[in-house]
Amino acid sequence: MLRSKETAETRGTFGGLLRRWRHHRGFSQLDLAHQAELSPRHLSFLENGRANPSRAMIVKLSETLTVPLRERNRLLLSAGYAPGYSESSVDGPEMAQVRAAIDALLERHAPYPAYAMDGAWNVIAANRWHRMLVELLVPRESEGAGNILKLVFDPRLLRPHIENWDDCATVILRRVARQLSAPHPHPELEKIFAEIRGLPGVAPLAAGALDPGRSDLFIPIALRFGDRVVRWMTTVLTFGAAIDVTLEELVVECVFPADAESEAIYAAFAASVRK
C-alpha cells in the first residue's frame, strides 16, 4: 500500500523516493532537515516536487539517510542526473585487487569454511573447506547449491543435515527481512525469497520471523556429519567506505566452531582430510 502522500505517479519521482527513504529511516521532515542542514520548508518543497535538488544536495541527503549506493544512483537518476556510483563486475579487471583480497581472506580462514556472497546471497568465492563440506553433504552438481538461501532452505540440499533447521532458518529469514524492508530491495533477492517461501515448511516460519527490528548475535547452525553434530557460528565482514555498488553489497562470511566439543570434532575431521 502506498503512503497517504504518495501516488503511483509520484513514487518514482525524486520527491517520492526521498519521502520513502525518510519514512524508512524513521525521520520526520524536521529531523531530516536539521541533520542535513537545510530548512524544513525547502525539504518539503523537494518532496512535493516544488523544488529541484542539486547533485550535492542529493548526496548530502543520501548520506544523512545512509541510503545504499544502488539506491543513491536511483535518486540521482530520478532527479535527472547521471549515476554517481559504478556497478562493477566481480570478475572484471577493476575488481582484481578486491578479488585477491577476498581470496586471501578466505584461504587464511582454513581449515574452517568461508565464502563471499553478493546482495542476493549468491556465492561468488569460497575456500576449499566450504566447497568440500558442500560436496560432502549435497548431491554433486545440485541446482541451487551456489546460493546460500537455496542451500539452507531447499530440502534437497543442505537442509536435511541441519539439526536445528527451524531456529537457523528463522534467524536467516530475519536477516533477509531487513534487506527486503528497504524501499527498493535487491530485485534478485526478492525473486529468490519468493522461491524459498514456497518450499515446504518455510511460509509458517517466514510469517513469524519477518521482524526487521529484531537482531541476533549470530546464526546458530548445528550440522550433522554422520553420527556427529558440529555447531557453528558465523561472522559477517563487509568492505568499509565502498564507492562501488557491487563492492558495497559484497559480504564475507567466516564460519567458526561454536563450542569446544564442535571444535574437537571438526579438528579430527580436518586432520583426516589433510592426510
Disulfide bonds with the S-S distance in Angstrom:
none
